[in-house]
């Protein structure tokens, strides 16, 4: 009699296991582009200037609040391939020769990879008595710093430009933090719209 009960339990258990295997399905999630997404994208786009590079058919978005003649850290968005990257610009009377950037927020730090001159992404120019150094941290060399700044927007963020012989440190302004946050959010919305099509 005990043997019969064990056999029934074993039989029920194996049927349930079999049912789980047969009924388990892998559902692919589809991205849905909503009216709310469209409204958010249109609102964000008001903060950006767009230019189209005719040679490679890429639309670039740069934030309207980026200063042109002062040291700053900002992000630019490739609207065609849906990614943003960090740009560091140093403006001064003497060269810094910076090749990387470090950001600090609270006890956390993050650094870009080094892009040393004469790399095409590390440019130097002069205007009147000022020297400009501009580095485009493309191809993953920004180590997701735009995302970190966007997620830590409310925190005090210190930027350190690391030069060959010296460094330059400053507090990232609210305006620049907002521009980077906007660029990151624009990238997310453009990716979502692209994957929903």
BAFI-3210 file (N, C-alpha, C; in Angstrom, 3 decimals, decimal comma, padded with zeros to 6 digits):
// residues 197
n [1|2|3|4|5|6|7|8|9|10|11|12|13|14|15|16|17|18|19|20|21|22|23|24|25|26|27|28|29|30|31|32|33|34|35|36|37|38|39|40|41|42|43|44|45|46|47|48|49|50|51|52|53|54|55|56|57|58|59|60|61|62|63|64|65|66|67|68|69|70|71|72|73|74|75|76|77|78|79|80|81|82|83|84|85|86|87|88|89|90|91|92|93|94|95|96|97|98|99|100|101|102|103|104|105|106|107|108|109|110|111|112|113|114|115|116|117|118|119|120|121|122|123|124|125|126|127|128|129|130|131|132|133|134|135|136|137|138|139|140|141|142|143|144|145|146|147|148|149|150|151|152|153|154|155|156|157|158|159|160|161|162|163|164|165|166|167|168|169|170|171|172|173|174|175|176|177|178|179|180|181|182|183|184|185|186|187|188|189|190|191|192|193|194|195|196|197]
n.u [000,805|001,912|003,898|002,372|001,342|003,693|004,453|002,359|002,802|005,358|004,730|002,935|004,632|006,549|004,935|004,218|006,713|007,220|005,189|005,970|008,257|007,207|005,440|006,916|007,916|009,834|009,468|009,806|010,569|009,029|009,893|008,061|007,025|005,796|003,264|003,982|006,758|007,396|006,660|008,468|010,894|010,633|010,585|013,158|014,739|014,482|016,480|018,783|021,096|021,101|023,078|023,806|025,967|026,925|028,697|028,822|026,243|025,268|023,506|024,143|023,859|024,194|024,308|022,609|023,534|026,283|029,349|031,584|034,095|035,455|036,807|035,437|033,303|031,451|028,792|028,225|025,817|025,364|022,965|022,195|023,409|022,772|024,233|026,060|028,900|031,741|033,169|036,028|037,104|039,719|040,649|042,976|045,824|048,270|049,712|048,150|048,187|046,496|045,349|043,491|040,570|039,245|036,518|034,951|032,610|031,179|032,401|033,228|035,058|035,727|037,383|038,447|039,754|043,149|043,854|046,217|048,008|049,525|046,769|043,825|041,556|042,366|042,801|044,458|044,379|044,720|043,460|043,519|044,962|044,588|044,796|043,457|042,471|041,047|039,386|037,913|036,203|035,581|034,314|034,008|035,923|035,264|034,405|031,737|031,136|029,317|026,825|027,202|027,400|024,853|023,273|024,107|023,510|022,555|024,583|027,662|030,090|033,389|035,748|038,687|041,255|043,741|046,974|050,178|052,301|051,040|047,890|044,430|041,773|038,260|034,912|032,095|029,663|026,144|024,729|026,317|026,266|023,563|023,395|024,861|023,375|020,971|021,910|022,539|019,976|018,652|019,962|019,077|016,311|016,392|017,507|015,461|013,347|014,420|014,658|012,032|010,990]
n.v [-001,174|001,309|001,550|001,998|004,626|006,182|005,768|007,074|009,763|010,221|009,932|012,125|014,260|014,090|014,603|017,273|018,503|017,914|019,365|021,985|022,229|022,023|024,158|026,437|029,417|031,601|034,850|037,530|040,818|043,650|046,877|049,713|052,683|055,501|058,098|059,711|059,320|060,516|063,165|063,784|063,532|065,597|067,803|067,647|068,005|070,705|071,858|071,522|072,091|071,054|069,438|068,304|065,991|065,825|064,245|061,701|061,238|061,687|062,813|065,282|066,284|069,049|070,584|073,596|075,208|075,103|076,590|078,479|079,626|078,895|076,760|073,554|070,651|068,496|066,747|065,238|064,231|061,570|061,360|059,612|057,086|056,779|057,387|058,924|060,951|062,048|065,314|067,141|070,356|072,532|075,801|078,286|080,416|079,221|076,086|072,978|070,413|068,172|064,781|063,083|062,677|063,018|062,396|063,292|062,397|062,623|059,895|058,567|057,950|058,362|057,676|058,726|057,018|057,406|059,772|060,609|063,303|062,942|062,249|062,223|062,849|064,459|067,653|070,790|074,334|077,851|081,034|084,364|085,424|083,047|079,553|076,545|073,312|070,418|067,439|064,617|062,093|059,444|056,258|054,607|055,516|057,258|055,897|055,612|057,972|060,134|058,908|058,356|060,957|061,895|060,234|061,044|063,662|065,539|065,707|067,188|067,650|067,148|068,011|066,859|067,712|065,941|066,594|066,443|067,406|068,777|069,340|070,336|071,484|071,711|072,668|071,131|072,929|073,566|074,021|072,757|070,116|069,605|069,797|067,550|065,521|065,891|065,211|062,511|061,482|062,123|060,424|057,910|058,084|058,345|055,861|054,176|054,969|054,248|051,450|050,764|051,088]
n.w [000,000|000,774|-001,159|-003,472|-003,016|-003,016|-005,658|-007,006|-006,168|-007,293|-009,965|-010,363|-009,809|-011,863|-014,044|-013,642|-013,864|-016,512|-017,720|-017,144|-018,691|-021,266|-021,407|-020,993|-022,429|-024,420|-024,410|-026,552|-025,881|-027,170|-028,216|-027,509|-028,921|-027,554|-027,241|-025,122|-025,087|-027,545|-027,038|-024,955|-026,358|-028,270|-026,549|-025,404|-027,699|-028,174|-026,729|-028,146|-030,866|-034,222|-036,687|-039,961|-041,230|-044,352|-045,768|-044,557|-043,846|-041,218|-038,377|-036,055|-032,670|-030,622|-027,475|-026,714|-024,666|-024,387|-023,645|-025,724|-025,469|-023,125|-020,563|-020,486|-020,000|-021,886|-023,663|-026,831|-029,289|-031,470|-033,646|-035,598|-035,261|-032,662|-030,124|-027,427|-026,696|-024,774|-024,570|-023,957|-023,250|-022,990|-022,155|-022,202|-021,289|-021,230|-022,291|-021,386|-022,207|-021,925|-021,766|-020,801|-018,685|-015,434|-013,328|-010,269|-007,852|-004,845|-003,036|-005,242|-008,266|-011,739|-014,776|-018,027|-020,910|-022,071|-024,577|-026,490|-028,067|-031,257|-031,961|-033,964|-032,549|-030,511|-030,376|-031,005|-030,899|-031,662|-030,711|-030,978|-028,043|-026,754|-026,000|-027,171|-026,250|-027,325|-026,767|-028,129|-026,815|-028,140|-029,370|-027,099|-025,326|-023,327|-021,156|-020,199|-018,817|-019,413|-018,772|-016,031|-015,003|-015,662|-014,036|-011,560|-011,289|-009,387|-007,567|-006,354|-008,736|-009,563|-011,957|-013,405|-015,447|-016,897|-017,463|-019,206|-017,613|-015,617|-013,915|-014,225|-012,354|-011,768|-010,736|-012,042|-013,644|-012,925|-015,252|-017,218|-016,257|-016,596|-019,390|-020,180|-019,004|-020,429|-023,003|-022,649|-022,006|-024,382|-026,131|-025,148|-025,733|-028,534|-029,200|-028,294|-029,959|-032,447|-032,156|-031,998|-034,464]
ca.u [000,000|002,825|004,536|001,407|001,282|004,960|004,386|001,447|003,504|006,421|004,068|002,420|005,768|007,172|004,027|004,331|007,988|007,065|004,350|006,753|009,155|006,445|004,724|007,807|008,202|010,662|008,775|010,670|009,937|009,080|009,939|006,889|007,238|004,519|003,069|004,782|008,145|007,490|006,613|009,743|011,925|010,453|010,999|014,618|015,333|014,480|017,728|019,914|021,273|021,428|023,765|023,891|027,221|026,498|029,645|028,510|024,805|025,075|022,941|024,794|023,157|025,010|023,456|022,674|024,134|027,723|030,156|032,576|035,417|035,883|037,031|034,183|033,115|030,093|028,574|027,588|025,009|025,249|021,560|021,990|023,804|022,201|025,156|026,661|030,275|032,228|034,146|036,694|037,747|040,509|040,917|043,871|046,935|049,423|049,245|047,981|048,491|045,747|045,025|042,428|039,727|038,750|035,415|034,739|031,335|031,188|033,595|033,422|035,797|035,733|038,356|038,436|041,014|044,038|043,937|047,372|048,306|048,781|045,542|042,874|040,536|042,990|043,152|044,904|044,262|044,918|042,619|044,059|045,993|044,136|045,096|042,349|042,726|039,755|039,492|036,658|036,322|034,690|034,617|034,064|037,029|034,764|034,087|030,365|031,055|028,046|025,782|027,475|027,040|023,382|022,708|024,553|023,302|022,328|025,785|028,764|030,992|034,661|036,402|040,139|041,896|045,064|047,965|051,448|053,110|050,189|046,459|043,544|040,571|037,172|033,604|031,222|028,516|024,818|024,379|027,021|025,708|022,260|023,608|025,303|022,183|020,083|022,498|022,371|018,554|018,338|020,475|018,166|015,067|016,662|017,662|014,147|012,595|015,036|014,361|010,584|010,622]
ca.v [000,000|002,446|001,549|002,564|006,072|006,738|005,704|008,137|011,029|010,286|010,111|013,498|015,159|014,068|015,248|018,712|018,896|017,863|020,485|023,205|022,279|022,229|025,434|027,592|030,056|032,791|035,966|038,643|042,091|044,625|048,245|050,469|054,130|056,057|059,540|060,324|059,316|061,518|064,478|063,954|063,743|066,940|068,756|067,610|068,545|072,168|072,267|071,146|072,462|069,858|069,626|067,054|065,781|065,302|063,246|060,354|061,193|061,602|063,991|065,545|067,181|069,659|071,356|075,041|075,931|074,861|077,783|078,242|080,186|078,612|075,351|072,863|069,236|068,332|065,546|065,427|063,065|061,113|061,010|058,554|055,817|056,812|057,319|060,200|060,824|063,158|066,229|067,986|071,510|073,378|077,114|079,001|081,156|078,320|074,730|071,957|069,151|067,106|063,639|062,308|063,415|062,264|063,070|062,828|062,753|061,911|059,058|057,842|058,567|057,659|058,293|058,362|056,455|058,450|060,025|061,492|063,912|063,586|061,561|063,157|063,211|065,376|068,794|072,027|075,495|079,153|082,137|085,557|085,032|081,855|078,222|075,618|071,874|069,737|065,982|063,899|060,746|058,583|054,822|054,010|056,009|058,073|054,974|055,852|059,127|060,866|058,210|058,559|062,334|061,980|059,543|061,729|065,060|066,380|065,743|068,060|066,878|067,819|067,537|067,043|067,489|065,431|066,966|065,716|067,862|069,377|069,071|071,480|070,971|072,668|072,104|071,129|073,790|072,967|074,143|071,705|068,822|069,478|069,540|066,149|064,715|065,994|064,443|061,089|061,152|062,172|059,171|056,830|058,213|058,033|054,404|053,581|055,241|053,461|050,024|050,556|051,177]
ca.w [000,000|000,821|-002,468|-004,404|-002,753|-003,504|-007,114|-007,443|-005,958|-008,284|-011,250|-010,419|-009,829|-013,183|-014,987|-013,472|-014,453|-017,962|-018,148|-017,083|-019,838|-022,492|-021,418|-020,873|-023,711|-024,341|-025,059|-026,893|-025,586|-028,243|-027,755|-027,948|-028,955|-027,123|-027,364|-024,055|-025,577|-028,618|-026,384|-024,245|-027,373|-028,825|-025,511|-025,311|-028,931|-028,093|-026,076|-028,988|-032,267|-034,999|-037,960|-040,706|-041,952|-045,651|-046,270|-044,057|-043,554|-039,767|-037,716|-034,771|-031,768|-029,569|-026,560|-026,946|-023,536|-024,297|-023,901|-026,786|-025,189|-021,753|-020,253|-020,173|-020,296|-022,382|-024,473|-028,119|-029,627|-032,849|-033,741|-036,583|-034,650|-031,309|-028,994|-027,059|-026,222|-023,983|-025,160|-022,976|-023,865|-022,101|-022,735|-021,306|-021,893|-021,344|-022,618|-020,355|-022,893|-021,255|-022,625|-020,146|-017,751|-014,282|-012,628|-008,899|-007,237|-003,567|-002,879|-006,499|-009,362|-013,023|-015,677|-019,438|-021,400|-022,584|-026,015|-026,597|-029,370|-032,335|-032,362|-034,602|-031,562|-029,562|-031,234|-030,383|-031,782|-031,031|-031,141|-030,323|-027,067|-026,045|-026,526|-026,982|-026,376|-027,381|-026,923|-028,382|-026,254|-028,919|-029,447|-025,771|-024,500|-022,210|-020,057|-019,731|-017,919|-019,560|-018,012|-014,597|-014,669|-015,726|-012,878|-010,345|-011,652|-008,204|-006,731|-006,729|-009,602|-009,810|-013,179|-013,389|-016,736|-016,560|-018,470|-019,155|-016,486|-014,588|-014,057|-014,008|-011,694|-011,603|-010,413|-013,200|-013,361|-013,072|-016,661|-017,969|-015,821|-017,259|-020,823|-020,315|-018,671|-021,584|-024,112|-022,326|-022,148|-025,812|-026,695|-024,766|-026,486|-029,944|-029,281|-028,131|-031,188|-033,514|-031,990|-032,133|-035,879]
c.u [000,863|003,521|003,653|001,324|002,539|004,964|003,477|002,123|004,595|005,839|003,549|003,563|006,399|006,262|004,134|005,634|007,895|006,225|005,141|007,674|008,392|005,806|005,651|008,135|009,063|009,975|009,772|009,913|010,112|009,102|008,754|007,214|005,893|004,436|003,858|006,246|008,347|007,517|007,939|010,880|011,825|010,867|012,518|015,278|015,348|015,771|018,966|019,890|021,602|022,113|023,838|025,202|026,869|027,419|029,339|027,064|024,497|024,502|023,592|023,960|024,129|024,121|023,675|023,406|025,648|028,495|031,247|033,968|035,807|036,028|035,705|034,261|031,672|029,993|027,895|026,882|025,058|023,822|021,264|022,291|023,391|023,221|025,648|028,083|030,706|033,224|034,701|037,359|038,441|040,797|041,793|044,980|048,181|048,922|049,159|048,422|047,782|045,371|043,964|041,708|039,314|037,609|035,249|033,370|031,210|032,500|033,956|034,233|035,690|036,677|038,138|039,716|041,850|043,930|045,033|047,480|049,452|047,584|044,559|041,786|041,055|043,548|043,564|044,772|044,486|043,901|043,015|045,125|045,601|044,512|043,916|042,839|041,373|039,972|038,090|036,844|035,296|035,094|034,824|035,156|036,560|034,351|032,743|030,230|029,789|026,898|025,968|027,093|025,518|022,738|023,060|024,446|023,189|023,575|026,776|029,762|032,235|035,318|037,887|040,672|043,342|046,011|049,249|052,282|052,301|048,735|045,684|042,223|039,530|035,878|032,731|029,946|027,205|024,405|025,038|026,541|024,382|022,431|024,040|024,144|021,199|020,601|022,324|020,912|018,098|018,789|019,537|016,866|015,263|016,849|016,306|013,315|013,110|014,667|012,867|010,140|010,721]
c.v [001,259|002,600|002,232|004,090|006,752|006,782|006,798|009,495|011,233|010,565|011,536|014,497|015,221|014,684|016,755|019,220|018,911|019,016|021,782|023,331|022,591|023,611|026,631|028,126|031,272|033,892|037,081|039,936|043,024|046,012|048,991|051,956|054,793|057,557|060,302|060,399|060,407|062,924|064,767|064,238|065,160|068,021|068,815|068,253|070,068|072,704|072,058|071,841|071,178|070,266|068,274|067,039|065,085|064,183|061,827|060,222|061,011|062,917|064,105|066,525|067,712|070,596|072,851|075,794|075,738|076,149|077,491|078,744|080,033|077,109|074,706|071,387|069,090|067,060|065,942|064,135|062,805|060,585|059,891|057,186|055,725|056,548|058,723|059,940|062,137|063,993|067,090|069,134|072,334|074,673|077,881|079,710|080,299|076,901|073,829|070,599|067,978|066,015|062,731|063,186|062,471|063,070|062,437|063,303|061,924|061,158|058,327|058,653|057,696|058,421|057,825|057,597|057,609|058,542|061,076|062,076|063,096|062,779|062,585|063,617|064,194|066,552|070,002|073,154|076,766|080,137|083,342|085,110|083,786|080,576|077,317|074,187|071,172|068,255|065,407|062,454|059,821|057,122|054,184|054,529|056,896|057,221|055,278|057,019|059,952|060,225|058,438|059,971|062,487|061,352|060,212|063,244|065,984|066,531|066,788|067,224|067,713|067,172|067,845|066,701|067,116|065,698|066,183|066,112|068,471|069,016|070,347|070,945|072,077|071,928|072,228|071,916|073,037|072,947|073,040|070,312|068,567|069,162|068,097|065,201|064,718|065,157|062,946|060,669|061,198|060,888|058,007|056,881|057,892|056,531|053,714|053,762|054,385|051,979|049,730|050,567|049,841]
c.w [000,000|-000,523|-003,498|-004,248|-003,256|-005,017|-007,667|-007,295|-007,002|-009,658|-011,395|-010,537|-011,210|-014,229|-014,875|-014,077|-015,962|-018,474|-018,143|-018,285|-021,113|-022,546|-021,289|-022,267|-023,459|-025,120|-025,322|-026,628|-026,773|-027,631|-028,347|-027,837|-028,681|-027,409|-026,313|-024,458|-026,623|-028,024|-025,668|-025,228|-027,934|-027,827|-025,396|-026,524|-028,945|-027,492|-026,950|-030,343|-033,005|-036,290|-038,641|-041,471|-043,260|-046,139|-045,787|-043,556|-042,062|-039,253|-036,339|-033,974|-030,730|-028,761|-026,775|-025,844|-023,409|-024,580|-024,938|-026,451|-023,716|-021,555|-019,881|-020,519|-020,732|-023,220|-025,774|-028,489|-031,123|-032,972|-034,705|-035,983|-033,180|-030,203|-028,672|-026,572|-025,578|-024,779|-024,036|-023,715|-022,790|-022,841|-021,755|-022,050|-022,035|-021,586|-021,386|-020,902|-022,221|-022,266|-022,000|-019,135|-016,627|-013,672|-011,254|-008,440|-005,982|-003,408|-004,168|-007,501|-010,600|-013,943|-017,103|-019,745|-021,935|-024,099|-026,184|-028,002|-029,975|-032,834|-032,929|-033,634|-030,516|-030,372|-030,404|-031,397|-030,968|-031,579|-030,307|-029,332|-026,276|-026,786|-026,197|-027,175|-026,305|-027,620|-027,081|-027,912|-026,914|-028,769|-028,069|-024,863|-023,348|-021,013|-019,390|-018,749|-018,158|-018,767|-016,511|-014,159|-014,671|-014,492|-011,553|-010,506|-010,445|-007,335|-007,242|-007,536|-009,901|-011,017|-013,072|-014,777|-016,448|-017,719|-018,309|-017,948|-015,354|-014,870|-013,799|-013,493|-011,559|-011,266|-011,654|-012,856|-013,546|-014,538|-017,493|-017,554|-016,518|-018,742|-021,068|-020,023|-019,845|-022,760|-023,878|-022,511|-023,604|-026,496|-026,387|-025,567|-027,968|-030,153|-029,208|-029,399|-032,334|-033,402|-032,118|-033,593|-036,596]
res [x|x|x|x|x|x|x|x|x|x|x|x|x|x|x|x|x|x|x|x|x|x|x|x|x|x|x|x|x|x|x|x|x|x|x|x|x|x|x|x|x|x|x|x|x|x|x|x|x|x|x|x|x|x|x|x|x|x|x|x|x|x|x|x|x|x|x|x|x|x|x|x|x|x|x|x|x|x|x|x|x|x|x|x|x|x|x|x|x|x|x|x|x|x|x|x|x|x|x|x|x|x|x|x|x|x|x|x|x|x|x|x|x|x|x|x|x|x|x|x|x|x|x|x|x|x|x|x|x|x|x|x|x|x|x|x|x|x|x|x|x|x|x|x|x|x|x|x|x|x|x|x|x|x|x|x|x|x|x|x|x|x|x|x|x|x|x|x|x|x|x|x|x|x|x|x|x|x|x|x|x|x|x|x|x|x|x|x|x|x|x|x|x|x|x|x|x]
***
